[in-house]
Structure formats: C-alpha cells, structure tokens
Amino acid sequence: MNETLLELHTHDDVRLVARRWAPSGPASGTTVVVAHGFAASGTEARVRAIADALAGAGHTVLTYDSRGHGESGGEATLGTDEPLDVAAVVDAAGHDPVILVGASMGAIGALRYAVGHESARPPSGMVIVSCPARWSLPRNARGVVSALMTQTPVGRWAARRYVNVRIARPRPRPAPPVDLVPDLRMPLAVVHGAADPFIPVADAEALYGVANEPRRLDVVDDMGHAFEPPSVTPVVESVSWVIEQAR
C-alpha cells in the first residue's frame, strides 16, 4: 500500500502520529478513519490488515495512534478525551465524506465524536466493532486485570512499562454508548464477535436495539474481541453497506 506518515495536533494540543493509506484500484471517494482499541496502535498488524482491506476496496484510509498509545503523545482516557483525537484525524480527511470505524475503546471515542460538540464535521456513517454498551467489566480474569491496570497507580505504571500505554488517572465516566447511539442520525453498523471474551454479544444487541434506521448487526461466529482476522471481511462489508445507505 501507498502509506504516508502524518503528524496531527488535537484541540487540547496532543500530538498524534497518523498514516494515510491510498486506495488501490478504483477510488470510492470516501475516507475511512480507523480508531484502534486499548493497547493497540495504528500500525499494529491487525489494524494494518483492516486498513489494507479497506484500501483494497477503493477507500482512502486514515489510521492513527490514539493518545497515550504508540508514537502519539498524551495519556489514554479510555474514551473520554479520545473524541478529540477523532476530530483531528477527520480534519485530515480533506473534503472527502468520512466513515468512522472504531473498535472497543476506539468505538467509544468515535461515538462520542459523532454525537458531541467535537463533531464540527459529522461523519456520513459509522461501524462500531466490539463496543461495550455500558460501563461494566466481565467477572473473569481479563476483567480483573483491566480494572487493576486502569484504576490503580501500580496498574498504570505496569501499563506504561510493559504495554507501552500511558493511562490518565481515573475521572468520572461520561454517558455510556447505549445512551449515545439513539442520538446518531446516520447509518450505523454493529460488528461483534460471538467468541468475545471481554464484551458479551448482549451489548451489541443492546446498541443495535436503540439505534435509528438504517442499522445493521453482524455477529461473527469465529471472532473474538476487536480487530481480529475474522473481523476483516465483516468490517469491509459493513463500510460498503454504510456508504450505500448514506447515499
């Protein structure tokens, strides 16, 4: 793929490292902004696979390292300030119509951008992948580790040292995604893994249930959490569906 490195700055002056992927084949005229999940990055292999497939479908693709991740500055806030990241990347799309594709934490940030004051330029549609409906963690080992990593000083130190994620101190949580989705006035596709160990399928069904038309739900049998290989085809198909619905 033809990849261009970008340096962006958010409204709260966080430096972001982003990449633009040129479409291969006939161009769709649409830019797809891909927002990765917690502890990932814009260049992680699974994110690159999504970008490659979307570029292969004719779209310009923008990926980026969210605040506190990878080469970008700032600290991760797990969806609270991440809409400012989305805003900066959308601004880099030029005059193209924009479709947002967000996974997990990235889906939260994208939703908050789409319904919030940051969205001076609303997207034409959205695809949310492995998005929680409410602020709850699973009662398993993964949920315990996530709580310790994000809610305790020792956990945040470990995340910085071993996972290369800089996490801000906890703040009051904003409205959960299930309260945001009813305010969307654009096509929404929900993609979720039937084998997701972190967020149950019931969350995807709840988000789909409160969404306005046009809406789409795709539960993928062999998919776990976020941008795993089985998510690539459903995400690309969902983007095509969103574009068609937005016309």
VEXGUNU-262333 format. One record per residue (C-alpha): x negated, y negated, z negated; residue in one letter. Coordinates in steps of 0.05 Angstrom, whole numbers, plus 5000, padded with zeros to 4 digits. Each point is the difference from the previous one (the first is absolute). Layout:
# residues N
XYZA...
***
This chain:
# residues 247
500050005000M498049285011N499249754928E498749284979T497949794930L503849414969L499049594937E506449714972L501949584939H506550034961T503849414972H497050144932D493050005031D498550755000V495450215055R502650595041L496350445049V504550225057A499450345067R503849925065R500850615043W501649875074A505450415033P497950555046S504350085062G505949545017P500949484945A506649964963S499149274982G501050174926T495049964943T500650524945V497149804932V498050614959V499749924924A496450574965H501550304932G496349974934F492750215001A499950035076A497349485050S501049765070G494550455026T501750634962E500550605047A507550084988R501449275014V495650015062R504050605025A506449594994I496749415034A497350435056D506850325013A503649335000L494849695047A500850615044G507549845003A498349315029G500249574937H494949514974T498450224929V497549614940L497250384941T496749684939Y497050134932D505149784949S497749554943R495750374951G498550555051H494350145048G496449395025E505449494981S499649564939G504849904943G503450504955E505650495015A506849844969T503750625024L504849615044G500949354962T495149555037D499050465060E505449645040P495049435006L495350495034D505550205049V501449275015A492749875018A499850615046V506749835034V497249305014D494350345037A504950345047A500849375042G506749935036H501550755007D506150294966P497650374937V502150674972I497650164929L497950704981V498550084926G498350614959A501250054925S496949374969M499649715071G507450135009A501649614937I495849415023G503150025070A507150014972L498649424953R497049615058Y506150145044A505049754949V495849474964G497749295008H493550245031E503750225063S499649355039A499750465059R504750594987P498350665034P504550305053S500650654960G496850454950M497850714988V498950194927I496350644983V500050354932S503049384967C502550044928P507149764987A499049824927R494249884951W499050704973S494350505002L500750765006P499450404936R494050395024N492449944998A499849535059R505049534966G495950004936V493549855037V503449435038S502649694936A493350044966L496349725060M504549405010T502449844929Q493750074957T493349644999P496250655003V504250245058G498949355039R492550064986W500050725026A503949785062A494949465015R494050464989R502450655031Y505649835048V497549325024N506649664982V500249374958R506649974963I502849374966A502750024929R507350224995P505249475012R507650024997P502650405058R504249665053P506550295027A499350725022P500650205074P507150264991V502149284982D496349715060L502450445056V507249745000P497249315018D496650245063L503349775064R495950405049M499350735023P497150444945L497150705007A498550404937V494850565007V498850474941H496550664987G504150584975A493750234965A498349334969D497150154930P500549284977F506749715024I506150455008P504250025062V505749724958A496449335002D500149995076A507350195000E501549444951A496549485044L503550255062Y506650004963G499749254984V497149795068A504049625051N500950275070E496250155043P496450484954R496550675007R497650544951L494850525019D498150514946V494050395026V499550724976D492450094998D498249294979M497449804932G498749284979H498749405045A495950035064F498650745003E499050345069P507350245003P502349284994S496849765065V505350235049T506049794957P496949314989V498749895074V507050235017E502949554946S496349405027V502850145070S507050064970W499349354962V497749635062I505850275040E505049814945Q497149304994A501149845074R
***
